[in-house]
Amino acid sequence: MAEHVSTPTTAASATPERQTRAFWQATAATGVAVVAVGVFGTLAHRGFGRVPFAVPAWPWYHSDPFYLFWDPRWPSRWALVALAVALAAAALVVALFRSEARIGVRMAASAGLLLVLALAVAALDGGPAAWRAPLAFTGEYPHGVGQVGDIPSFLRQFPQRLPSLPSHASGHPAGAMVLYALLGRVWAGLDGAALGTVAIGCLGVLPVAGLAHDELGEEGRRWALALWVLSPMTVLYTATSADAVFAVALAGAALAAHRGLVRRSWAWTLAGGALLWVGSMLTYAAALLLVFLLVRAAGRLRSEPGWVLGWAAATAGTVVGLAGLLWLVTGYDPVAAVRATHAAYQAAPGSAGRPYLPWLVGDPIAFGGMLGIPLFAALLAAAAAVVRQRVWTGFDAAVLACLLAASSWGFSRGEVERIFLFLAPLALVPVVRQLLRWRARLPAVAAMLVAQFLAVELLFYTRW
């Protein structure tokens, strides 16, 4: 079922010692490069000395291409407790990796450990108040909850209401605002919105486990679950970023649609189309998944043309059908919503005014760097293997094409550490494949990931 990129060297020529040495060398080189890029970006923003570090970094002097603001500070009074909880949760992730627990228990425990870890790391900077701090900005969704009211009316009038919504809501389809309105009805206020965001984001373990198992088997699933929970991108941007919620829907759509394709399953195909529609109601980044799916479909078009065309028609028909049904029931016009969003995006300060070309390189670096240094090293090695072996329609190639498209479309120029979170479950497949080639050991990888997200939390202000 899965199409694998073969190991770069044969077992006879690559001893375990050489493979392990290659892992450490690649990780060290990647770490040096990522830190160097961040240092250069920090100095460049400050005019190479014209703006001294005595001037606070926030809100302007971030570390291109990373949306991180240099802000070393003494830990809060919560630090000792939060640090102890975070380290205990990380240790339990490694113990869970080694355990023989059933997959249901393993997935539930992984979700729970991510919840604890994300909240504990966030609490290093001010305790529970830090959980709601990202949503306290006036541009965030909770500040527009009072404008939603009757949901069918809101959907019908969304293009006209969009300019009056918070800035983040004006850059997304209506579903994101509706979601936070519903969360507010269950638990009003920023605390409910923040904890709801984190809880939903932790459900990302479901598509992570499914994608990894489909491509890599049980051992790969163990690795992917552990790395998902410990990745700095996941830990730091599950608490508290709405993109963690979007990532669950988009990764679930990728899993279901991909299973429909490779298993020749109508049920999975229809589920994939439904989840693609759900994702498209939350974020326009859902369109990027089409690149991943088209690359995978291209690899099967010659051998299974009838099925591939049927799968594509069923997937597209489900998305269009659900969009049409919503239009008939509520009057929600997705085309008018896109036009209104485009106008708001062009008028707002932010990425629309940033130069395009630097982010073709900057976005992948920011994504890989915050995915985790050893994981970025593995992703780069996997990319090199795809190019060397010319496996252009395999899973790994499809992931890389999706990342390239995300960096090239121009809508996201920076801040991709959270925006590209939906790509992490897909990227973990080539990452884990490469780590297994290298015979890497999870405790060593885990230690580096924990050190990275603690360093980022204590030395930088991340905004989300």
C-alpha positions in Angstrom: 0.0 0.0 0.0 2.7 2.5 1.0 5.3 3.7 -1.4 8.7 4.0 0.3 11.8 5.8 -0.5 14.6 3.2 -0.2 17.4 3.5 2.3 20.2 5.6 0.8 22.9 3.0 1.5 22.8 -0.7 1.7 22.9 -2.6 5.0 26.2 -4.0 4.1 27.9 -0.6 3.5 26.2 1.3 6.3 27.0 -0.1 9.7 24.9 0.9 12.7 27.8 3.1 13.9 28.0 5.0 10.6 24.2 5.5 10.6 24.2 6.8 14.1 27.2 9.1 13.4 25.3 10.4 10.4 22.4 11.3 12.6 24.5 13.3 15.0 26.5 15.0 12.3 23.3 16.0 10.4 21.6 17.2 13.6 24.7 19.3 14.7 25.0 20.9 11.3 21.3 21.7 11.1 21.4 23.1 14.6 24.3 25.4 13.8 22.6 26.6 10.6 19.2 27.3 12.3 20.8 29.2 15.2 23.0 31.2 12.7 19.9 32.1 10.6 18.0 33.2 13.7 21.0 35.3 15.0 21.4 36.9 11.7 17.7 37.7 11.5 17.7 39.2 15.0 20.7 41.4 14.2 19.2 42.4 10.8 16.0 43.5 12.4 17.9 45.7 14.8 19.9 47.2 12.0 23.2 45.5 13.0 23.6 47.7 16.1 21.5 50.7 15.3 18.8 49.4 17.6 20.4 48.2 20.9 19.1 45.3 22.8 18.1 47.6 25.6 15.1 48.4 23.4 12.5 45.6 24.0 12.1 43.2 21.1 8.3 43.1 21.0 6.6 44.0 18.8 9.0 44.6 16.0 12.4 43.0 16.4 11.8 39.4 15.9 14.3 36.8 14.6 13.7 36.4 10.9 12.5 34.0 9.6 11.3 32.9 13.1 8.5 34.9 14.7 10.4 34.9 18.0 11.3 38.0 20.0 14.4 37.9 22.1 13.2 38.4 25.7 15.2 36.4 28.3 13.6 36.8 31.7 13.6 35.3 35.2 11.0 32.5 35.4 7.8 33.3 37.2 7.0 31.9 40.6 5.2 29.1 38.9 8.4 28.0 37.2 9.6 25.3 39.5 6.2 23.6 39.6 5.6 24.0 35.9 9.1 22.8 35.0 8.8 19.7 37.2 5.4 18.9 35.6 6.8 19.5 32.0 9.9 17.3 32.6 7.7 14.5 34.2 5.4 14.6 31.2 8.3 14.4 28.8 9.7 11.4 30.7 6.3 9.7 30.6 6.2 10.2 26.8 9.5 8.2 26.5 8.1 5.6 28.9 5.0 5.3 26.9 7.1 4.8 23.7 8.7 1.8 25.4 5.6 0.4 26.9 3.4 -2.4 25.4 0.2 -0.6 26.0 -2.6 -1.1 23.5 -2.9 1.5 20.7 -6.1 3.0 22.2 -4.4 3.5 25.5 -1.3 4.8 23.8 -3.2 7.4 21.8 -5.3 8.6 24.7 -2.2 8.9 26.9 -0.4 10.8 24.2 -3.2 13.3 23.9 -3.3 13.7 27.7 0.5 14.1 28.0 0.4 16.8 25.3 -2.3 18.7 27.1 -0.3 18.6 30.3 3.0 19.4 28.6 1.6 22.4 26.6 0.0 23.9 29.6 3.0 23.3 31.9 5.4 24.9 29.4 3.1 27.9 28.9 2.8 28.3 32.7 6.6 28.8 32.9 5.8 32.4 31.9 3.2 33.5 34.4 1.2 30.5 35.4 -2.3 29.8 34.3 -2.7 33.4 33.1 -0.3 32.6 30.3 -2.8 30.1 28.9 -5.3 32.8 27.9 -2.7 35.5 27.1 -2.5 34.8 23.4 -6.2 35.2 23.0 -6.3 38.4 24.9 -5.1 40.4 21.9 -8.0 42.4 20.3 -7.5 40.8 16.9 -8.2 37.3 18.2 -11.4 35.3 17.7 -12.9 35.5 21.3 -13.3 39.3 20.9 -15.7 38.8 18.1 -17.9 36.2 19.7 -20.5 38.8 20.7 -21.0 39.6 17.0 -22.0 36.1 16.0 -25.5 35.8 17.5 -27.8 33.6 15.4 -25.4 31.4 13.4 -27.4 31.0 10.2 -27.8 34.8 10.0 -24.1 35.2 10.7 -23.1 32.9 7.9 -25.5 34.5 5.5 -24.1 38.0 6.3 -20.5 37.0 6.8 -19.0 38.8 3.8 -20.7 42.0 4.9 -19.8 41.6 8.5 -16.2 40.6 7.9 -14.6 44.1 8.0 -16.0 44.6 11.6 -14.6 41.3 12.9 -11.3 40.9 14.8 -8.3 40.9 12.4 -7.7 37.1 12.7 -11.3 36.3 11.9 -11.2 38.6 8.9 -8.4 36.5 7.4 -10.3 33.2 7.7 -13.6 31.6 6.6 -16.6 31.8 8.8 -16.1 28.5 10.5 -13.3 29.7 12.8 -15.5 32.4 14.2 -18.5 30.1 14.6 -16.2 27.6 16.5 -15.2 30.1 19.1 -18.8 31.3 19.4 -19.8 27.7 20.2 -16.9 27.4 22.7 -18.1 30.6 24.3 -21.5 29.1 24.8 -20.1 26.1 26.6 -17.6 28.2 28.7 -17.7 31.9 28.3 -14.5 34.0 28.5 -10.9 33.6 27.5 -10.2 30.7 29.9 -12.8 28.6 28.2 -11.6 29.6 24.7 -8.0 28.9 25.6 -8.5 25.5 27.3 -10.9 24.5 24.5 -8.3 25.4 21.9 -5.6 23.3 23.7 -8.0 20.3 24.2 -9.1 20.2 20.6 -5.5 20.6 19.4 -4.4 17.6 21.4 -6.7 15.5 19.2 -4.0 15.8 16.6 -2.7 12.5 17.9 -5.4 10.7 15.9 -4.2 11.7 12.3 -0.6 11.5 13.4 -1.0 7.9 14.5 -3.0 7.0 11.4 -0.7 8.5 8.8 2.4 7.0 10.4 0.9 3.6 10.8 -0.2 3.5 7.2 3.2 4.3 5.9 5.6 3.0 8.5 3.8 0.3 10.5 3.6 0.0 14.3 7.2 1.1 15.1 6.7 4.2 13.0 3.5 5.0 14.8 5.2 4.8 18.2 7.9 7.2 17.0 5.4 9.6 15.4 3.2 9.8 18.5 6.2 10.5 20.7 7.7 13.1 18.4 4.3 14.9 17.9 3.9 15.3 21.6 7.5 16.6 22.1 8.0 18.7 19.0 8.6 22.4 20.0 6.1 23.4 17.3 3.4 21.3 18.8 4.1 22.1 22.4 4.4 25.9 22.0 1.6 26.4 19.5 -1.0 24.1 20.9 -1.1 26.5 23.8 -2.7 28.7 22.7 -3.1 29.1 18.9 -6.2 28.5 16.9 -4.0 26.9 14.2 -3.8 23.9 16.5 -7.5 23.4 16.0 -7.2 23.9 12.2 -4.4 21.3 12.2 -6.6 18.6 13.6 -9.2 19.1 10.8 -6.6 19.4 8.0 -4.5 16.5 9.1 -7.6 14.4 9.5 -8.7 15.3 6.0 -5.3 14.3 4.6 -5.5 11.0 6.4 -9.0 10.1 5.3 -8.6 11.3 1.7 -5.2 9.5 1.4 -6.7 6.3 2.8 -9.5 6.5 0.3 -7.0 6.8 -2.5 -4.6 4.0 -1.5 -7.2 1.6 -0.1 -9.8 2.1 -2.9 -12.3 2.9 -0.2 -15.4 4.9 -0.9 -16.1 5.4 2.8 -12.7 6.9 3.4 -13.0 9.0 0.3 -16.3 10.5 1.4 -14.9 11.1 4.9 -11.9 12.8 3.3 -14.1 15.1 1.3 -16.2 15.9 4.3 -13.2 16.8 6.4 -11.7 18.8 3.6 -14.9 20.9 3.6 -14.7 21.3 7.4 -11.1 22.4 7.0 -12.0 24.8 4.3 -14.5 26.4 6.6 -11.8 27.0 9.2 -8.8 28.1 7.1 -8.0 28.7 3.5 -4.8 26.7 4.0 -7.0 23.7 3.3 -6.3 24.3 -0.4 -2.7 23.4 0.2 -3.7 19.8 1.0 -4.7 19.4 -2.7 -1.0 19.6 -3.6 -0.3 16.6 -1.4 -3.2 14.6 -2.7 -2.6 15.4 -6.3 1.0 14.3 -6.1 -0.1 11.0 -4.5 -2.9 10.6 -7.1 -0.4 11.2 -10.0 1.6 8.2 -8.9 -1.4 5.9 -9.3 -3.0 7.5 -12.3 -1.2 5.2 -14.9 -1.9 1.9 -13.1 -5.4 2.8 -11.7 -6.8 5.6 -13.9 -10.5 4.7 -13.4 -10.2 4.6 -9.6 -8.1 7.7 -9.3 -10.5 9.7 -11.4 -13.5 8.4 -9.5 -11.8 9.1 -6.2 -11.0 12.7 -7.3 -14.6 13.2 -8.5 -16.0 11.9 -5.3 -13.7 13.9 -3.1 -14.4 17.1 -5.0 -18.1 16.4 -5.3 -18.3 15.9 -1.5 -16.6 19.3 -0.8 -18.8 21.1 -3.4 -21.9 19.3 -2.3 -21.5 20.2 1.3 -20.6 23.8 0.4 -23.8 24.0 -1.7 -25.9 22.5 1.0 -24.7 25.1 3.5 -25.5 27.8 1.0 -29.0 26.5 0.5 -29.6 26.2 4.2 -28.0 29.4 5.5 -27.1 31.5 2.4 -23.3 31.3 3.2 -21.5 32.4 0.0 -17.9 31.0 0.0 -17.0 33.0 -3.1 -18.1 36.3 -1.6 -16.3 35.3 1.6 -13.0 34.7 -0.3 -13.3 38.1 -2.0 -14.0 39.9 1.3 -11.1 38.1 3.0 -8.8 39.1 0.1 -9.8 42.7 0.4 -9.2 42.7 4.2 -5.9 40.9 3.8 -4.6 43.4 1.3 -5.7 46.4 3.5 -4.3 45.1 6.8 -0.7 45.5 8.0 1.2 42.2 8.1 2.4 39.6 5.6 0.7 41.2 2.6 3.2 44.0 2.7 6.2 41.8 3.3 8.6 41.0 0.4 7.8 37.8 -1.3 11.1 36.2 -2.3 12.8 36.0 1.2 9.9 33.8 2.4 10.4 31.2 -0.3 13.4 30.1 1.8 12.4 31.6 5.1 9.2 29.8 5.6 10.6 26.2 5.2 13.5 27.2 7.6 11.0 28.5 10.2 8.8 25.5 9.9 11.7 23.0 10.1 13.5 24.8 12.9 10.5 24.9 15.1 9.5 21.4 14.2 12.7 20.5 16.1 16.4 20.5 15.2 16.8 16.7 14.9 13.5 16.4 13.1 14.5 19.2 10.6 17.8 17.3 10.0 15.9 14.2 9.2 13.4 16.1 6.9 16.3 17.6 5.0 17.9 14.1 4.6 14.6 12.7 3.4 14.3 15.5 0.9 17.8 14.7 -0.4 16.8 11.0 -0.8 13.7 12.0 -2.8 15.8 14.1 -5.2 18.6 11.5 -5.4 16.3 8.6 -6.1 13.7 10.6 -8.1 10.7 9.1 -6.3 8.5 12.1 -7.3 5.1 10.7 -6.4 5.8 8.9 -3.1 4.5 10.1 0.2 7.7 11.9 1.1 7.7 13.8 -2.2 4.1 14.8 -1.7 4.8 16.2 1.7 7.7 18.2 0.4 5.6 19.5 -2.5 3.0 20.6 -0.1 5.6 22.4 2.0 7.0 24.1 -1.1 3.5 25.2 -2.2 2.8 26.6 1.3 5.9 28.6 1.1 5.3 29.8 -2.4 1.7 30.8 -2.5 2.5 34.2 -0.8 -0.4 34.2 1.6 1.8 33.2 4.6 5.0 35.2 4.7 6.3 34.5 8.2 4.7 33.4 11.4 4.5 29.9 9.9 5.6 28.2 13.1 1.9 28.1 13.9 0.3 28.5 10.5 2.0 25.4 9.1 1.3 23.3 12.1 -1.1 21.2 10.0 1.9 20.0 7.9 3.6 18.5 11.0 1.6 15.3 11.0 2.5 14.8 7.3 6.1 15.7 7.8 6.6 13.3 10.6 6.3 10.4 8.2 9.5 11.2 6.2 11.1 12.4 9.5 10.5 9.1 11.2 11.5 7.1 8.2 14.8 8.9 8.2 15.4 8.5 11.9 14.8 4.8 11.6 17.4 4.6 8.8 19.8 6.4 11.1 19.0 4.1 14.0 18.4 7.1 16.2 17.4 6.5 19.8 14.2 8.2 21.0 15.6 9.3 24.4 18.4 11.3 22.7 15.9 12.9 20.2 13.5 13.6 23.0 16.1 15.3 25.2 17.0 17.6 22.3 13.4 18.5 21.7 12.7 19.2 25.3 15.8 21.3 25.6 14.7 23.3 22.6 11.2 24.1 23.6 12.3 25.0 27.1 15.0 27.3 25.7 12.5 29.0 23.4 10.0 29.5 26.1 12.4 31.0 28.6 14.6 33.1 26.2 12.0 34.3 23.7 8.5 35.8 23.6 6.5 33.8 21.1 3.3 35.8 20.9 1.3 32.5 20.5 
